[in-house]
Amino acid sequence: MLYGGTMALVAVMFRAVWRYADSRRLLGAEAVRSRALRRRGDLIYRLAPLIYLAGAGASVIDPILSLVVFLGLAIYWLYPVRSQPG
C-alpha cells in the first residue's frame, strides 16, 4: 500500500514537470513537432496516479494482483514513447 501511494505521488510530480515543460516548449524537438506525442504523454501522466492508487487498493484484496499492476507499469515505463511518422 505504501509503495502504491508513493508511486502515485511520484506520478503526480512527473505530470507537473511534463505540463511545465510542455507549456514552456522545453520538450525535445520530436515532442514539439508531434502533437500526438504530447497528447499521449499528457494522457499517460494523467492516468498513472490513478493506476498506482488502484494497484495500492488491490493490495488489500489480493497482493499478487497489486504486484501485477505495478510490474505492468514498470514494464510500460521501460519503453520510450516514439512519435508516428508523418
Buried (B, 14 or more C-beta within 10 A) or exposed (E): BEBBBEBBEEBBEBBEEBBEBBEEEEBEEEBEEBEEBBEBBBEBBBEBBEBBBBBBBBBEEEEEBBBEBBEEBEEEEEEEBEBEEE
